Amino acid sequence: MVRAEHLEINKDSKPQKLVRYNVICLKRVEDSAGNHIPGSKTCSAQTQKYCEEGNCNAGVKKSGLVVVKNMKIIGLHCSSTDLHAGQIALIKHGSRLKNCDLYFSRKPCSTCLKMIVNAGVNRISYWPGDPEISLQNEASNPTSTDDAKLDAKAVERLKSNSRARVCVLLQPLVCYMVQFIEETSTRFDFIQKITKSQPDCNTDFYTACRQERIKEYESLFLISSEEMHKQILMTIGLENLCENPYFSNLRQNMKDLVLVLATVSASVPVFGSFGFYNSESQGTNATDDECLPQDIARHCMIQARLLAYRTEDHKTGVGAIIWAEEKSRSCDGTGAMYFVGCGYNAFPVGSEYADFPHMDDKQKDREIRKFRYIIHAEQNALTFRCREIKPDERSMIFVTKCPCDECVPLIKGAGIKQIYAGDVDAGKKKADISYMKFNEIEGVSKFTWQLNPLHTNAPELHDLTARENRLICASANLFNDYMCSKGDVTMAVKLLASAFASVE
Ligand SMILES: Nc1ccn([C@@H]2O[C@H](COP(=O)(O)OP(=O)(O)OP(=O)(O)O)[C@@H](O)[C@H]2O)c(=O)n1
């Protein structure tokens, strides 16, 4: 299936090396420390405007960070009102950052870089847009932002004197990737469920939602003016990317990635009263039964959807991500949610292309079917998790497909409190993989993608036209920085960023 690859480019070289790597894109959504949330009622009109422009924290743009150790993601962080993503990573990991690879959604500022370099990280990759200390403001207001230029210079100096490799992170997409992602996203269970339950509705709502996301992500991740982009690249030491064809390739690769993220994110759409709901509350523990805010759940599911594209199964990609909620919130100002692990379905680590069968259940000979060999997304997320699952904390797994009979006992046994998943396969019995146990599981709350059961008798609430849905999507802008009302959120390219509006 499709694999994304990273092309590293650095100042001193032309595009040089392809590195396969499974970074996913996340974003901080909210600040549980009680600080103002852009778009919230406590935000003054002036502050709101400031925040909407991405300027919270005096010229510091919000940024996200993925921390990787030995090819495993060990942290997903995002800047808060008080702290930059790099500072948060330092608080969370300290000297464990040694030898890690860090993936930033913006070139980090000198405040973060000096600490990170000092911690002994191995490599720092960054998205080649506007850096953390914004130079876009500088371009429009050259006299007032000398600080931004000074910071860019300091960053270069830190870079050239450090052992860590600091380079541009880009993923040139393999041929037909965008088309493949478009097709699979429209066919995704959640979209299918909406179109089936709303006979009058075609996929217009999906197209409208995707357009909104594209617009939104473009404004976050791209620099619309080519001239300004060139100026910024020059200031951050990437002058050799300012010549064509390198410059136009760079911009095209950036646009393609934005398109991919918008497409995937539209497959978990904001549409009417569809969302993650528990139709059979267990009544065990109020917190465990409580659903995350819809926008957060949607965001995490999108992360799982992105992971699914890393699959080794030719037919069905599945992604899973585990998050947990710390008992003590805001201990370091970064919020309460923390990343536990993630995975996708693949053959055992180290196996080669033809080591195992790839056939599905349509193949009559059961011996040559894939099912006894392939490791499921949930199984990989549990196996390669970087944190323990604590019995007294609310932990949750987001899976793009209904957990099967192999995985349901594992999820429950691991002590995960909540499952967010699709349920179109629930109850299916196949010879080698069945989905019977999901409906019967007890002691774990299940939130499946469906119409809000409380609204099912009020058709007008979910019978939205594509136009109305577009308006809802547009309101996402107001929730630019809101996402994890329960804490530290995932972050990675702000691409997934502000796309998730609350529609309560
Ligand atoms: N919660 C789940 C469910 C399934 N899988 C993975 O999904 C694939 C099986 O998907 P399934 O749709 O059940 O079987 P297919 O043969 O791919 O498709 P079909 O429905 O046509 O039989 C396997 O790779 C399995 O590891 C997974 O990782 N996690």
The ligand as an SDF file (V2000), in Angstrom:
LIG
                    3D

 29 30  0  0  0  0  0  0  0  0999 V2000
   -9.8280   -3.4220   14.6300 N   0  0  0  0  0  0  0  0  0  0  0  0
   -9.1330   -3.9520   13.6230 C   0  0  0  0  0  0  0  0  0  0  0  0
   -9.7710   -4.7000   12.6330 C   0  0  0  0  0  0  0  0  0  0  0  0
   -9.0030   -5.2050   11.5990 C   0  0  0  0  0  0  0  0  0  0  0  0
   -7.6990   -4.9360   11.5270 N   0  0  0  0  0  0  0  0  0  0  0  0
   -6.9170   -5.3290   10.3520 C   0  0  0  0  0  0  0  0  0  0  0  0
   -7.7710   -5.1960    9.2310 O   0  0  0  0  0  0  0  0  0  0  0  0
   -7.5130   -6.2120    8.2960 C   0  0  0  0  0  0  0  0  0  0  0  0
   -8.7350   -7.0830    8.1130 C   0  0  0  0  0  0  0  0  0  0  0  0
   -9.7740   -6.2970    7.7540 O   0  0  0  0  0  0  0  0  0  0  0  0
  -11.1650   -6.9350    7.3050 P   0  0  0  0  0  0  0  0  0  0  0  0
  -11.9510   -5.8360    6.6560 O   0  0  0  0  0  0  0  0  0  0  0  0
  -11.8430   -7.6420    8.3970 O   0  0  0  0  0  0  0  0  0  0  0  0
  -10.7960   -8.0580    6.2610 O   0  0  0  0  0  0  0  0  0  0  0  0
  -10.4380   -7.8700    4.7580 P   0  0  0  0  0  0  0  0  0  0  0  0
  -10.1440   -9.2100    4.2760 O   0  0  0  0  0  0  0  0  0  0  0  0
   -9.3220   -6.8910    4.5930 O   0  0  0  0  0  0  0  0  0  0  0  0
  -11.7200   -7.2380    4.0620 O   0  0  0  0  0  0  0  0  0  0  0  0
  -13.1990   -7.8940    3.8520 P   0  0  0  0  0  0  0  0  0  0  0  0
  -14.0700   -7.0940    4.7840 O   0  0  0  0  0  0  0  0  0  0  0  0
  -13.5040   -7.6580    2.4110 O   0  0  0  0  0  0  0  0  0  0  0  0
  -13.1340   -9.3420    4.1890 O   0  0  0  0  0  0  0  0  0  0  0  0
   -6.3870   -7.0270    8.8570 C   0  0  0  0  0  0  0  0  0  0  0  0
   -5.1910   -6.5240    8.3070 O   0  0  0  0  0  0  0  0  0  0  0  0
   -6.4550   -6.7420   10.3370 C   0  0  0  0  0  0  0  0  0  0  0  0
   -5.1860   -6.8330   10.9060 O   0  0  0  0  0  0  0  0  0  0  0  0
   -7.0920   -4.1850   12.5130 C   0  0  0  0  0  0  0  0  0  0  0  0
   -5.9010   -3.9040   12.4410 O   0  0  0  0  0  0  0  0  0  0  0  0
   -7.8160   -3.7390   13.5580 N   0  0  0  0  0  0  0  0  0  0  0  0
  1  2  1  0
  2  3  1  0
  2 29  2  0
  3  4  2  0
  4  5  1  0
  5  6  1  0
  5 27  1  0
  6  7  1  0
  6 25  1  0
  7  8  1  0
  8  9  1  0
  8 23  1  0
  9 10  1  0
 10 11  1  0
 11 12  2  0
 11 13  1  0
 11 14  1  0
 14 15  1  0
 15 16  2  0
 15 17  1  0
 15 18  1  0
 18 19  1  0
 19 20  2  0
 19 21  1  0
 19 22  1  0
 23 24  1  0
 23 25  1  0
 25 26  1  0
 27 28  2  0
 27 29  1  0
M  END
$$$$
